Amino acid sequence: MNILVLGGNGFIGSYVVDHLLAAGHSVRVFDRSSERYRSPLSNVDYRLGSFDDTFLLAEALQDMDAVCHLISTTVPGTSNLDPVEDVQSNLVNTLRLLEQMRTQGLHRILYLSSGGTVYGNPVVLPVREDHELNPICSYGVVKVAIEKYLFMYQQLYGLGPIVLRPSNLYGPRQGHAGLQGLIGTFLRRMIAGETLEVWGDGEIVRDYLYIEDLARLCVSAIEKGMTGVFNAGSGEGHSIKDIISTMEEVAGFETPVQYKKGRVFDVKEVILDIEQARQYFDWNPQTSLQEGMAAQLRWLKTL
């Protein structure tokens, strides 16, 4: 297939591109900037532009069979600072994308939502896809709204959406500015000898998924031709204290930790039920937390 990867030069996108190419697909990337950590690939058609540039986006969509929509201009920790911008840059621009796809008769789209924010504070763990959606940050609210529009377009115009709700991702090539990606941020600070800053008491529990495991699932999902919503996680929960302990084990030394006042928008515990993805895509996470951390640590040491 000819596949357009929106956000294909980012952390997640670069791995999705790699796995699409390995599976024999032709790939076009649309992103606002080039990859940060490696040179452009010779067998990829790169188109640089802003997500709100409808003309460039329309050109990028031409002759494509499917779209992987991986763009997000915000992260959970910053989205509440400017909810209007969050809606404008993510929801409104995605609606423009859907209109462009409808105009060009393009139906297949994979959208990366969020398994960590759309459910809010879960009532039942692990969280199934049919759990009530109660996000407590703008990031999650916008993700839910985009999901709803995707399935509205399916009902009205025959769009074929598949939505993946990934848990907390980590791995090499992940930016480490401290805005998103706890494992990458903490590993970098450990290497630099800095104190780790933890919001709250360290008992917040998350489901962590290695990036290549998600990329494999993305390729399988876009190839299957199915529609629907699927969680993408490890199916296991780890507290921040657990993560720090594992990091110290992998790195071979201890590091100082400072605990700060908790944030109201942080969900207390999320562990995803991934049985649907296992069943429909014959997929399982293959990388353990220790193996993934070790790989990310080795990469960080090369920078």
C-alpha positions as CSV (number, residue, x, y, z in Angstrom):
1,M,0.0,0.0,0.0
2,N,0.9,3.7,-0.4
3,I,0.7,5.0,3.1
4,L,0.9,8.6,4.3
5,V,2.4,8.9,7.9
6,L,1.4,12.2,9.5
7,G,4.0,13.0,12.1
8,G,6.3,10.4,10.5
9,N,9.5,12.3,11.6
10,G,8.6,12.2,15.3
11,F,9.5,9.5,17.9
12,I,6.5,7.3,17.3
13,G,6.3,8.0,13.6
14,S,10.0,7.1,12.8
15,Y,9.4,3.6,14.1
16,V,6.1,3.2,12.3
17,V,7.8,4.3,9.1
18,D,10.6,1.7,9.7
19,H,8.1,-1.1,10.2
20,L,5.9,-0.1,7.3
21,L,9.0,-0.2,5.0
22,A,10.0,-3.6,6.4
23,A,6.6,-4.9,5.6
24,G,6.9,-3.8,1.9
25,H,4.8,-0.6,1.9
26,S,5.5,2.6,0.1
27,V,5.8,5.5,2.6
28,R,5.2,9.2,2.4
29,V,5.9,11.3,5.5
30,F,4.2,14.7,6.2
31,D,5.7,16.6,9.2
32,R,6.7,20.1,10.2
33,S,10.4,19.3,10.5
34,S,12.9,16.6,9.7
35,E,13.9,13.8,12.0
36,R,16.0,15.0,14.9
37,Y,18.1,11.9,15.5
38,R,18.9,10.5,12.1
39,S,19.2,11.5,8.5
40,P,16.3,11.1,6.0
41,L,15.8,7.7,4.6
42,S,16.4,7.3,0.8
43,N,13.2,5.2,0.2
44,V,10.8,7.7,1.9
45,D,8.9,10.5,0.2
46,Y,9.2,13.4,2.7
47,R,6.9,16.4,2.6
48,L,7.5,19.2,5.1
49,G,4.7,21.4,6.2
50,S,2.4,22.5,9.0
51,F,-0.7,20.4,9.8
52,D,-2.9,23.4,9.3
53,D,-1.7,24.0,5.7
54,T,-4.6,22.5,3.9
55,F,-3.0,22.9,0.4
56,L,0.2,21.0,1.3
57,L,-1.8,18.4,3.1
58,A,-4.1,17.9,0.1
59,E,-1.0,17.3,-2.1
60,A,0.5,14.9,0.4
61,L,-2.8,12.8,0.4
62,Q,-2.8,12.4,-3.4
63,D,-2.3,8.8,-4.6
64,M,-2.4,7.4,-1.0
65,D,-4.2,4.2,0.0
66,A,-4.2,4.9,3.8
67,V,-3.2,7.5,6.4
68,C,-1.5,7.0,9.8
69,H,-2.4,10.0,11.9
70,L,0.2,10.3,14.6
71,I,0.3,14.1,15.0
72,S,-0.3,15.7,18.4
73,T,0.8,19.3,19.1
74,T,0.3,19.0,22.9
75,V,1.1,16.6,25.7
76,P,-1.1,15.9,28.8
77,G,1.1,18.0,31.1
78,T,0.7,21.2,29.0
79,S,-2.7,20.8,27.3
80,N,-4.6,22.5,30.1
81,L,-2.5,25.6,29.8
82,D,-4.2,26.6,26.6
83,P,-7.3,24.4,25.8
84,V,-8.3,26.6,23.0
85,E,-5.0,26.1,21.2
86,D,-5.3,22.4,21.9
87,V,-8.7,22.3,20.2
88,Q,-7.6,24.4,17.3
89,S,-4.3,22.7,16.5
90,N,-5.5,19.1,17.0
91,L,-9.2,18.8,16.7
92,V,-9.9,21.4,14.1
93,N,-6.9,20.4,12.0
94,T,-8.0,16.8,12.1
95,L,-11.4,17.7,10.9
96,R,-9.8,19.5,8.0
97,L,-7.9,16.3,7.3
98,L,-11.0,14.3,7.3
99,E,-12.7,16.7,4.9
100,Q,-9.6,16.4,2.6
101,M,-9.8,12.6,2.7
102,R,-13.5,12.7,1.9
103,T,-12.9,15.0,-1.0
104,Q,-10.2,12.7,-2.4
105,G,-12.2,9.5,-1.8
106,L,-9.6,8.2,0.7
107,H,-11.2,6.0,3.5
108,R,-8.5,4.2,5.5
109,I,-7.1,5.9,8.5
110,L,-5.3,4.8,11.6
111,Y,-5.4,7.3,14.5
112,L,-3.3,7.2,17.6
113,S,-5.4,8.2,20.5
114,S,-4.4,7.8,24.2
115,G,-4.8,4.9,26.6
116,G,-3.4,7.0,29.4
117,T,-5.9,9.9,29.4
118,V,-9.2,9.1,27.6
119,Y,-10.5,6.9,30.5
120,G,-9.7,9.4,33.3
121,N,-9.5,7.6,36.7
122,P,-10.7,4.1,35.8
123,V,-13.4,2.4,37.8
124,V,-12.2,-1.1,36.9
125,L,-8.7,-2.4,36.1
126,P,-7.4,-3.4,33.7
127,V,-9.3,-1.0,31.5
128,R,-11.2,-2.4,28.6
129,E,-12.0,-0.4,25.5
130,D,-15.7,-0.2,26.5
131,H,-14.8,1.6,29.8
132,E,-16.5,4.9,30.2
133,L,-14.5,7.9,28.9
134,N,-13.9,10.5,31.5
135,P,-10.7,12.4,30.7
136,I,-9.5,15.0,33.2
137,C,-7.1,17.0,31.0
138,S,-7.7,18.8,27.7
139,Y,-5.4,16.4,25.9
140,G,-7.7,13.5,26.7
141,V,-10.8,15.4,25.9
142,V,-9.5,16.3,22.5
143,K,-8.5,12.7,21.8
144,V,-12.0,11.5,22.7
145,A,-13.5,14.2,20.4
146,I,-11.4,13.2,17.5
147,E,-12.3,9.5,18.0
148,K,-16.0,10.5,18.0
149,Y,-15.6,12.5,14.7
150,L,-13.8,9.6,13.1
151,F,-16.7,7.2,13.7
152,M,-19.2,9.9,12.7
153,Y,-17.4,10.1,9.4
154,Q,-17.6,6.4,9.2
155,Q,-21.3,6.4,9.7
156,L,-22.0,9.3,7.3
157,Y,-19.3,9.0,4.6
158,G,-17.9,5.5,4.8
159,L,-14.6,6.3,6.4
160,G,-12.7,3.3,7.7
161,P,-11.1,4.3,11.0
162,I,-9.1,2.2,13.3
163,V,-8.1,3.8,16.6
164,L,-5.3,2.7,18.9
165,R,-5.1,3.8,22.5
166,P,-1.4,3.4,23.5
167,S,-0.1,3.5,27.0
168,N,3.0,5.3,28.1
169,L,5.6,4.8,25.4
170,Y,9.4,4.7,25.7
171,G,12.5,3.8,23.7
172,P,15.4,5.2,21.7
173,R,14.8,8.4,19.7
174,Q,12.4,9.7,22.3
175,G,12.9,13.4,23.1
176,H,13.9,14.1,26.6
177,A,12.9,17.7,27.3
178,G,10.9,16.6,30.4
179,L,7.5,17.3,28.9
180,Q,6.6,13.8,28.1
181,G,8.2,10.4,28.4
182,L,9.0,9.7,32.1
183,I,11.4,6.9,31.4
184,G,13.5,8.8,28.8
185,T,13.5,12.0,31.0
186,F,14.6,10.1,34.1
187,L,17.3,8.1,32.4
188,R,18.8,11.3,30.9
189,R,18.8,12.9,34.4
190,M,20.4,9.8,35.9
191,I,23.2,9.9,33.3
192,A,23.7,13.6,34.1
193,G,23.8,13.0,37.8
194,E,20.7,15.1,38.4
195,T,18.0,14.7,41.0
196,L,14.8,13.0,39.7
197,E,11.7,15.1,40.3
198,V,8.5,13.2,41.0
199,W,5.0,14.8,41.0
200,G,3.3,13.2,44.0
201,D,4.3,10.3,46.2
202,G,5.6,8.0,43.4
203,E,2.6,5.7,43.8
204,I,1.0,6.7,40.4
205,V,0.7,3.5,38.3
206,R,1.1,3.4,34.5
207,D,1.3,0.9,31.8
208,Y,4.5,1.2,29.8
209,L,4.9,0.0,26.2
210,Y,8.2,-0.2,24.2
211,I,8.0,1.8,21.0
212,E,8.8,-1.1,18.6
213,D,5.9,-3.1,20.0
214,L,3.5,-0.3,19.2
215,A,5.0,0.1,15.7
216,R,4.4,-3.6,15.0
217,L,0.8,-3.2,16.1
218,C,0.3,-0.1,13.9
219,V,1.4,-1.9,10.8
220,S,-0.8,-4.9,11.6
221,A,-3.8,-2.7,12.2
222,I,-3.4,-0.7,9.0
223,E,-3.0,-3.9,7.0
224,K,-6.0,-5.8,8.4
225,G,-8.6,-3.4,7.1
226,M,-10.6,-3.6,10.3
227,T,-12.3,-0.7,12.1
228,G,-12.8,-0.1,15.8
229,V,-10.9,0.9,18.9
230,F,-8.0,-1.1,20.5
231,N,-5.9,-0.6,23.5
232,A,-2.1,-0.8,23.0
233,G,-0.2,-1.5,26.2
234,S,1.8,-4.1,28.1
235,G,-1.1,-5.1,30.2
236,E,1.1,-4.5,33.3
237,G,1.2,-1.7,35.8
238,H,4.3,-0.1,37.3
239,S,4.4,2.7,39.9
240,I,6.9,5.5,39.5
241,K,8.8,4.1,42.4
242,D,9.0,0.8,40.6
243,I,10.2,2.5,37.5
244,I,13.0,4.3,39.4
245,S,14.0,1.1,41.1
246,T,14.2,-0.7,37.7
247,M,16.2,2.1,36.2
248,E,18.7,2.0,39.1
249,E,19.0,-1.8,38.5
250,V,19.6,-1.3,34.8
251,A,22.0,1.6,35.2
252,G,23.9,0.0,38.1
253,F,23.7,2.9,40.5
254,E,21.3,4.8,42.7
255,T,20.1,8.4,42.1
256,P,18.5,11.0,44.3
257,V,14.8,11.6,44.1
258,Q,12.8,14.7,45.1
259,Y,9.0,14.3,45.6
260,K,6.8,17.3,44.8
261,K,3.2,18.1,45.3
262,G,0.9,16.0,43.1
263,R,-0.9,17.4,40.0
264,V,-4.7,17.4,39.9
265,F,-4.8,16.2,36.2
266,D,-2.7,13.1,36.8
267,V,-4.7,9.9,36.7
268,K,-3.9,7.7,39.7
269,E,-3.7,4.3,38.0
270,V,-4.1,3.0,34.5
271,I,-3.4,-0.5,33.3
272,L,-4.8,-1.4,29.8
273,D,-6.6,-4.6,28.9
274,I,-5.0,-5.7,25.6
275,E,-6.9,-8.9,24.9
276,Q,-8.7,-7.3,21.9
277,A,-5.4,-6.4,20.2
278,R,-4.0,-9.9,21.0
279,Q,-7.0,-11.6,19.5
280,Y,-7.6,-9.6,16.4
281,F,-4.0,-8.8,15.4
282,D,-2.2,-11.8,16.7
283,W,0.0,-9.4,18.6
284,N,1.8,-9.4,21.9
285,P,4.4,-7.0,23.5
286,Q,7.8,-8.6,23.1
287,T,10.1,-6.3,25.0
288,S,10.3,-6.4,28.8
289,L,10.6,-3.2,30.8
290,Q,14.2,-4.1,31.7
291,E,15.2,-4.8,28.1
292,G,13.5,-1.6,26.8
293,M,15.1,0.6,29.4
294,A,18.5,-0.9,28.7
295,A,18.1,-0.2,25.0
296,Q,17.0,3.4,25.7
297,L,19.9,3.9,28.1
298,R,22.5,2.7,25.6
299,W,21.0,5.1,23.0
300,L,21.1,8.1,25.4
301,K,24.7,7.4,26.1
302,T,25.5,7.9,22.4
303,L,24.1,11.4,22.2
